[in-house]
Amino acid sequence: MAVVNIARRLSVKTVRADIDSLNALGTVEGYAPVRADSAPEALKTSYANMLATQQKETELQAMMKAASDTARQAEWEFHNAILSMKEAVRAQFGPDSNAAQAIGYKKKSERKRPRRTVKAEAM
């Protein structure tokens, strides 16, 4: 017998087949299960519970997407405000100031000038 992994989700195909089986059970006459969880009332309760939890999951996913969009927008607004602040500091104090260095820029005087590289001659 195959090992059943209940940590993974069932496929949509399997769930639809289960719903079809539940709906078809209404046409079966004389169904008398031995197990209580196989009774038609228990199956209908289980089906209703599944629908309710799927609806809750969908609502929470929508809320999560909305929260993610809001957080992303706030991150961009903050980033753009910081860029604006950095431009203002450079404009007010200059590119070679201690203030520019304090906000994360390198002082203009501390930058290394590009050196000319001598290419090796072809042999």
N, CA and C atoms as an extended XYZ file, in Angstrom:
369
Properties=species:S:1:pos:R:3:atomname:S:1:resname:S:1:resid:I:1 pbc="F F F"
N         0.837       -1.175        0.000 N   MET     1
C         0.000        0.000        0.000 CA  MET     1
C         0.886        1.244        0.000 C   MET     1
N         0.497        2.237       -0.763 N   ALA     2
C         1.263        3.466       -0.885 CA  ALA     2
C         1.196        4.271        0.414 C   ALA     2
N         2.266        4.970        0.691 N   VAL     3
C         2.321        5.829        1.865 CA  VAL     3
C         1.557        7.113        1.546 C   VAL     3
N         0.649        7.501        2.416 N   VAL     4
C        -0.151        8.696        2.208 CA  VAL     4
C         0.503        9.851        2.950 C   VAL     4
N         0.793       10.910        2.214 N   ASN     5
C         1.406       12.098        2.792 CA  ASN     5
C         0.319       13.153        2.967 C   ASN     5
N        -0.147       13.319        4.211 N   ILE     6
C        -1.234       14.275        4.452 CA  ILE     6
C        -0.718       15.703        4.632 C   ILE     6
N         0.600       15.898        4.524 N   ALA     7
C         1.158       17.236        4.637 CA  ALA     7
C         1.009       18.012        3.327 C   ALA     7
N         0.742       17.335        2.226 N   ARG     8
C         0.567       18.013        0.944 CA  ARG     8
C        -0.918       18.205        0.656 C   ARG     8
N        -1.210       19.156       -0.216 N   ARG     9
C        -2.597       19.421       -0.596 CA  ARG     9
C        -3.063       18.378       -1.599 C   ARG     9
N        -4.351       18.095       -1.567 N   LEU    10
C        -4.941       17.214       -2.565 CA  LEU    10
C        -5.061       17.977       -3.879 C   LEU    10
N        -4.993       17.255       -4.975 N   SER    11
C        -5.147       17.907       -6.268 CA  SER    11
C        -6.601       18.310       -6.454 C   SER    11
N        -6.814       19.304       -7.301 N   VAL    12
C        -8.164       19.779       -7.591 CA  VAL    12
C        -8.983       18.656       -8.212 C   VAL    12
N        -8.335       17.846       -9.023 N   LYS    13
C        -9.011       16.718       -9.664 CA  LYS    13
C        -9.549       15.738       -8.620 C   LYS    13
N        -8.777       15.448       -7.603 N   THR    14
C        -9.201       14.526       -6.545 CA  THR    14
C       -10.357       15.106       -5.746 C   THR    14
N       -10.282       16.379       -5.399 N   VAL    15
C       -11.348       17.016       -4.621 CA  VAL    15
C       -12.647       17.042       -5.430 C   VAL    15
N       -12.543       17.360       -6.720 N   ARG    16
C       -13.750       17.371       -7.562 CA  ARG    16
C       -14.368       15.980       -7.666 C   ARG    16
N       -13.516       14.967       -7.769 N   ALA    17
C       -14.028       13.594       -7.830 CA  ALA    17
C       -14.730       13.225       -6.523 C   ALA    17
N       -14.181       13.682       -5.387 N   ASP    18
C       -14.810       13.418       -4.093 CA  ASP    18
C       -16.175       14.108       -3.991 C   ASP    18
N       -16.266       15.336       -4.489 N   ILE    19
C       -17.544       16.067       -4.458 CA  ILE    19
C       -18.565       15.365       -5.352 C   ILE    19
N       -18.102       14.916       -6.517 N   ASP    20
C       -19.011       14.172       -7.403 CA  ASP    20
C       -19.509       12.895       -6.730 C   ASP    20
N       -18.625       12.218       -5.998 N   SER    21
C       -19.028       10.997       -5.290 CA  SER    21
C       -20.056       11.304       -4.216 C   SER    21
N       -19.872       12.407       -3.495 N   LEU    22
C       -20.831       12.803       -2.468 CA  LEU    22
C       -22.193       13.108       -3.095 C   LEU    22
N       -22.175       13.839       -4.203 N   ASN    23
C       -23.435       14.174       -4.873 CA  ASN    23
C       -24.128       12.926       -5.417 C   ASN    23
N       -23.351       11.971       -5.903 N   ALA    24
C       -23.933       10.739       -6.447 CA  ALA    24
C       -24.451        9.821       -5.342 C   ALA    24
N       -23.976       10.003       -4.121 N   LEU    25
C       -24.426        9.165       -3.006 CA  LEU    25
C       -25.927        9.306       -2.775 C   LEU    25
N       -26.474       10.462       -3.123 N   GLY    26
C       -27.914       10.683       -2.946 CA  GLY    26
C       -28.761        9.756       -3.798 C   GLY    26
N       -28.188        9.205       -4.838 N   THR    27
C       -28.950        8.303       -5.714 CA  THR    27
C       -28.876        6.855       -5.257 C   THR    27
N       -27.996        6.576       -4.293 N   VAL    28
C       -27.834        5.205       -3.813 CA  VAL    28
C       -28.881        4.936       -2.737 C   VAL    28
N       -29.725        3.926       -2.982 N   GLU    29
C       -30.768        3.586       -2.013 CA  GLU    29
C       -30.273        2.477       -1.090 C   GLU    29
N       -30.630        2.558        0.166 N   GLY    30
C       -30.279        1.525        1.131 CA  GLY    30
C       -28.861        1.618        1.659 C   GLY    30
N       -28.209        2.775        1.516 N   TYR    31
C       -26.840        2.945        2.018 CA  TYR    31
C       -26.886        3.008        3.533 C   TYR    31
N       -26.218        2.055        4.202 N   ALA    32
C       -26.166        2.010        5.661 CA  ALA    32
C       -24.725        1.744        6.077 C   ALA    32
N       -23.944        2.815        6.303 N   PRO    33
C       -22.536        2.616        6.641 CA  PRO    33
C       -22.347        2.088        8.056 C   PRO    33
N       -21.246        1.364        8.246 N   VAL    34
C       -20.892        0.852        9.569 CA  VAL    34
C       -20.197        1.952       10.366 C   VAL    34
N       -19.380        2.730        9.697 N   ARG    35
C       -18.632        3.812       10.364 CA  ARG    35
C       -19.472        5.080       10.394 C   ARG    35
N       -19.416        5.783       11.514 N   ALA    36
C       -20.215        6.996       11.688 CA  ALA    36
C       -19.725        8.127       10.787 C   ALA    36
N       -18.412        8.181       10.507 N   ASP    37
C       -17.898        9.258        9.667 CA  ASP    37
C       -18.225        9.061        8.188 C   ASP    37
N       -18.801        7.920        7.832 N   SER    38
C       -19.221        7.655        6.454 CA  SER    38
C       -20.709        7.884        6.256 C   SER    38
N       -21.417        8.278        7.300 N   ALA    39
C       -22.852        8.538        7.199 CA  ALA    39
C       -23.086        9.779        6.340 C   ALA    39
N       -24.176        9.830        5.598 N   PRO    40
C       -24.444       10.981        4.723 CA  PRO    40
C       -24.431       12.323        5.459 C   PRO    40
N       -24.961       12.367        6.679 N   GLU    41
C       -24.964       13.621        7.446 CA  GLU    41
C       -23.541       14.051        7.793 C   GLU    41
N       -22.706       13.081        8.191 N   ALA    42
C       -21.314       13.386        8.528 CA  ALA    42
C       -20.554       13.839        7.284 C   ALA    42
N       -20.840       13.227        6.150 N   LEU    43
C       -20.179       13.617        4.904 CA  LEU    43
C       -20.578       15.036        4.501 C   LEU    43
N       -21.863       15.368        4.647 N   LYS    44
C       -22.321       16.712        4.314 CA  LYS    44
C       -21.719       17.753        5.256 C   LYS    44
N       -21.587       17.401        6.524 N   THR    45
C       -20.947       18.297        7.492 CA  THR    45
C       -19.479       18.510        7.141 C   THR    45
N       -18.799       17.423        6.785 N   SER    46
C       -17.390       17.510        6.397 CA  SER    46
C       -17.228       18.360        5.134 C   SER    46
N       -18.150       18.202        4.182 N   TYR    47
C       -18.116       18.990        2.946 CA  TYR    47
C       -18.317       20.473        3.249 C   TYR    47
N       -19.294       20.795        4.104 N   ALA    48
C       -19.546       22.183        4.478 CA  ALA    48
C       -18.343       22.788        5.193 C   ALA    48
N       -17.691       21.990        6.051 N   ASN    49
C       -16.498       22.446        6.752 CA  ASN    49
C       -15.381       22.738        5.755 C   ASN    49
N       -15.203       21.866        4.753 N   MET    50
C       -14.176       22.070        3.742 CA  MET    50
C       -14.435       23.355        2.965 C   MET    50
N       -15.682       23.589        2.568 N   LEU    51
C       -16.017       24.809        1.829 CA  LEU    51
C       -15.751       26.055        2.667 C   LEU    51
N       -16.111       26.004        3.949 N   ALA    52
C       -15.902       27.159        4.833 CA  ALA    52
C       -14.411       27.456        5.010 C   ALA    52
N       -13.607       26.413        5.197 N   THR    53
C       -12.168       26.643        5.388 CA  THR    53
C       -11.500       27.089        4.093 C   THR    53
N       -11.973       26.603        2.944 N   GLN    54
C       -11.431       27.072        1.671 CA  GLN    54
C       -11.774       28.542        1.451 C   GLN    54
N       -12.992       28.937        1.828 N   GLN    55
C       -13.379       30.337        1.713 CA  GLN    55
C       -12.519       31.206        2.618 C   GLN    55
N       -12.291       30.745        3.838 N   LYS    56
C       -11.447       31.495        4.784 CA  LYS    56
C       -10.030       31.630        4.230 C   LYS    56
N        -9.506       30.544        3.639 N   GLU    57
C        -8.165       30.578        3.049 CA  GLU    57
C        -8.093       31.603        1.920 C   GLU    57
N        -9.108       31.627        1.070 N   THR    58
C        -9.145       32.582       -0.039 CA  THR    58
C        -9.194       34.019        0.470 C   THR    58
N       -10.001       34.254        1.501 N   GLU    59
C       -10.081       35.592        2.088 CA  GLU    59
C        -8.740       36.012        2.682 C   GLU    59
N        -8.079       35.099        3.386 N   LEU    60
C        -6.789       35.417        3.986 CA  LEU    60
C        -5.721       35.652        2.920 C   LEU    60
N        -5.777       34.900        1.820 N   GLN    61
C        -4.823       35.122        0.730 CA  GLN    61
C        -5.024       36.506        0.122 C   GLN    61
N        -6.275       36.907       -0.042 N   ALA    62
C        -6.557       38.238       -0.577 CA  ALA    62
C        -6.052       39.316        0.375 C   ALA    62
N        -6.258       39.109        1.675 N   MET    63
C        -5.777       40.068        2.664 CA  MET    63
C        -4.254       40.126        2.671 C   MET    63
N        -3.603       38.959        2.513 N   MET    64
C        -2.150       38.920        2.488 CA  MET    64
C        -1.605       39.656        1.262 C   MET    64
N        -2.252       39.474        0.110 N   LYS    65
C        -1.815       40.172       -1.095 CA  LYS    65
C        -1.970       41.677       -0.929 C   LYS    65
N        -3.064       42.091       -0.335 N   ALA    66
C        -3.289       43.519       -0.109 CA  ALA    66
C        -2.249       44.085        0.858 C   ALA    66
N        -1.946       43.345        1.910 N   ALA    67
C        -0.939       43.797        2.876 CA  ALA    67
C         0.440       43.847        2.221 C   ALA    67
N         0.734       42.884        1.369 N   SER    68
C         2.010       42.863        0.665 CA  SER    68
C         2.131       44.064       -0.270 C   SER    68
N         1.054       44.384       -0.975 N   ASP    69
C         1.066       45.548       -1.862 CA  ASP    69
C         1.258       46.839       -1.077 C   ASP    69
N         0.588       46.938        0.058 N   THR    70
C         0.718       48.126        0.901 CA  THR    70
C         2.141       48.271        1.426 C   THR    70
N         2.736       47.161        1.853 N   ALA    71
C         4.114       47.202        2.365 CA  ALA    71
C         5.093       47.571        1.253 C   ALA    71
N         4.884       47.026        0.055 N   ARG    72
C         5.761       47.334       -1.075 CA  ARG    72
C         5.677       48.815       -1.411 C   ARG    72
N         4.461       49.358       -1.420 N   GLN    73
C         4.282       50.776       -1.708 CA  GLN    73
C         4.982       51.641       -0.655 C   GLN    73
N         4.852       51.258        0.612 N   ALA    74
C         5.503       52.015        1.691 CA  ALA    74
C         7.025       51.948        1.560 C   ALA    74
N         7.554       50.785        1.159 N   GLU    75
C         9.005       50.657        0.974 CA  GLU    75
C         9.497       51.591       -0.131 C   GLU    75
N         8.748       51.666       -1.238 N   TRP    76
C         9.154       52.538       -2.340 CA  TRP    76
C         9.049       54.009       -1.942 C   TRP    76
N         8.004       54.367       -1.209 N   GLU    77
C         7.875       55.749       -0.760 CA  GLU    77
C         9.037       56.132        0.152 C   GLU    77
N         9.413       55.226        1.050 N   PHE    78
C        10.548       55.478        1.943 CA  PHE    78
C        11.835       55.599        1.146 C   PHE    78
N        12.058       54.696        0.195 N   HIS    79
C        13.273       54.716       -0.620 CA  HIS    79
C        13.379       56.024       -1.404 C   HIS    79
N        12.274       56.440       -2.018 N   ASN    80
C        12.298       57.691       -2.778 CA  ASN    80
C        12.536       58.895       -1.877 C   ASN    80
N        12.007       58.877       -0.663 N   ALA    81
C        12.247       59.962        0.288 CA  ALA    81
C        13.722       60.012        0.684 C   ALA    81
N        14.345       58.857        0.877 N   ILE    82
C        15.774       58.802        1.223 CA  ILE    82
C        16.614       59.336        0.066 C   ILE    82
N        16.281       58.944       -1.159 N   LEU    83
C        17.022       59.460       -2.319 CA  LEU    83
C        16.904       60.974       -2.411 C   LEU    83
N        15.719       61.498       -2.122 N   SER    84
C        15.515       62.939       -2.134 CA  SER    84
C        16.360       63.613       -1.053 C   SER    84
N        16.409       63.000        0.139 N   MET    85
C        17.214       63.542        1.228 CA  MET    85
C        18.691       63.544        0.850 C   MET    85
N        19.164       62.476        0.218 N   LYS    86
C        20.578       62.397       -0.172 CA  LYS    86
C        20.923       63.479       -1.193 C   LYS    86
N        20.012       63.706       -2.146 N   GLU    87
C        20.246       64.770       -3.122 CA  GLU    87
C        20.317       66.130       -2.442 C   GLU    87
N        19.427       66.352       -1.460 N   ALA    88
C        19.401       67.636       -0.757 CA  ALA    88
C        20.684       67.852        0.048 C   ALA    88
N        21.182       66.796        0.693 N   VAL    89
C        22.417       66.921        1.476 CA  VAL    89
C        23.594       67.234        0.551 C   VAL    89
N        23.682       66.535       -0.576 N   ARG    90
C        24.774       66.804       -1.522 CA  ARG    90
C        24.675       68.219       -2.080 C   ARG    90
N        23.458       68.680       -2.348 N   ALA    91
C        23.280       70.026       -2.895 CA  ALA    91
C        23.626       71.088       -1.858 C   ALA    91
N        23.266       70.848       -0.613 N   GLN    92
C        23.493       71.850        0.430 CA  GLN    92
C        24.933       71.868        0.909 C   GLN    92
N        25.532       70.698        1.103 N   PHE    93
C        26.860       70.636        1.713 CA  PHE    93
C        27.976       70.325        0.724 C   PHE    93
N        27.654       69.824       -0.444 N   GLY    94
C        28.663       69.525       -1.453 CA  GLY    94
C        29.066       68.065       -1.440 C   GLY    94
N        29.627       67.602       -2.568 N   PRO    95
C        29.971       66.186       -2.697 CA  PRO    95
C        31.224       65.779       -1.915 C   PRO    95
N        31.974       66.759       -1.394 N   ASP    96
C        33.203       66.446       -0.662 CA  ASP    96
C        33.061       66.749        0.826 C   ASP    96
N        31.837       66.760        1.336 N   SER    97
C        31.614       67.152        2.721 CA  SER    97
C        31.506       65.941        3.641 C   SER    97
N        31.681       66.215        4.928 N   ASN    98
C        31.498       65.169        5.936 CA  ASN    98
C        30.040       64.737        6.018 C   ASN    98
N        29.118       65.666        5.739 N   ALA    99
C        27.690       65.329        5.766 CA  ALA    99
C        27.361       64.322        4.670 C   ALA    99
N        27.934       64.494        3.497 N   ALA   100
C        27.707       63.536        2.408 CA  ALA   100
C        28.276       62.170        2.775 C   ALA   100
N        29.406       62.182        3.441 N   GLN   101
C        30.007       60.919        3.877 CA  GLN   101
C        29.146       60.265        4.954 C   GLN   101
N        28.541       61.062        5.823 N   ALA   102
C        27.735       60.526        6.923 CA  ALA   102
C        26.488       59.801        6.423 C   ALA   102
N        25.934       60.218        5.297 N   ILE   103
C        24.720       59.566        4.796 CA  ILE   103
C        25.007       58.418        3.842 C   ILE   103
N        26.285       58.112        3.655 N   GLY   104
C        26.609       56.918        2.894 CA  GLY   104
C        27.359       57.134        1.599 C   GLY   104
N        27.580       58.376        1.229 N   TYR   105
C        28.353       58.638        0.019 CA  TYR   105
C        29.841       58.636        0.331 C   TYR   105
N        30.633       58.418       -0.673 N   LYS   106
C        32.075       58.524       -0.542 CA  LYS   106
C        32.449       59.959       -0.908 C   LYS   106
N        33.388       60.519       -0.160 N   LYS   107
C        33.831       61.873       -0.466 CA  LYS   107
C        34.476       61.896       -1.851 C   LYS   107
N        34.242       62.996       -2.538 N   LYS   108
C        34.775       63.111       -3.893 CA  LYS   108
C        36.301       63.081       -3.883 C   LYS   108
N        36.922       63.647       -2.860 N   SER   109
C        38.380       63.680       -2.794 CA  SER   109
C        38.973       62.312       -2.465 C   SER   109
N        38.178       61.393       -1.938 N   GLU   110
C        38.694       60.073       -1.581 CA  GLU   110
C        38.532       59.050       -2.696 C   GLU   110
N        37.897       59.429       -3.774 N   ARG   111
C        37.755       58.513       -4.898 CA  ARG   111
C        39.081       58.373       -5.618 C   ARG   111
N        39.377       57.174       -6.029 N   LYS   112
C        40.594       56.951       -6.803 CA  LYS   112
C        40.310       57.303       -8.247 C   LYS   112
N        41.233       58.008       -8.813 N   ARG   113
C        41.095       58.329      -10.226 CA  ARG   113
C        41.399       57.080      -11.029 C   ARG   113
N        40.739       56.900      -12.144 N   PRO   114
C        41.036       55.720      -12.951 CA  PRO   114
C        42.454       55.774      -13.493 C   PRO   114
N        43.139       54.688      -13.406 N   ARG   115
C        44.515       54.603      -13.889 CA  ARG   115
C        44.513       54.025      -15.291 C   ARG   115
N        45.426       54.522      -16.047 N   ARG   116
C        45.562       54.021      -17.400 CA  ARG   116
C        46.308       52.699      -17.347 C   ARG   116
N        45.746       51.708      -17.977 N   THR   117
C        46.416       50.410      -17.987 CA  THR   117
C        47.160       50.238      -19.307 C   THR   117
N        48.332       49.725      -19.188 N   VAL   118
C        49.158       49.506      -20.368 CA  VAL   118
C        48.859       48.111      -20.868 C   VAL   118
N        48.417       48.042      -22.118 N   LYS   119
C        48.106       46.736      -22.690 CA  LYS   119
C        49.401       46.078      -23.144 C   LYS   119
N        49.479       44.808      -22.897 N   ALA   120
C        50.668       44.050      -23.314 CA  ALA   120
C        50.670       43.955      -24.830 C   ALA   120
N        51.867       44.087      -25.407 N   GLU   121
C        51.985       43.997      -26.857 CA  GLU   121
C        51.795       42.562      -27.305 C   GLU   121
N        51.205       42.446      -28.477 N   ALA   122
C        51.019       41.108      -29.030 CA  ALA   122
C        52.365       40.557      -29.471 C   ALA   122
N        52.577       39.316      -29.249 N   MET   123
C        53.865       38.723      -29.618 CA  MET   123
C        53.906       38.311      -31.045 C   MET   123
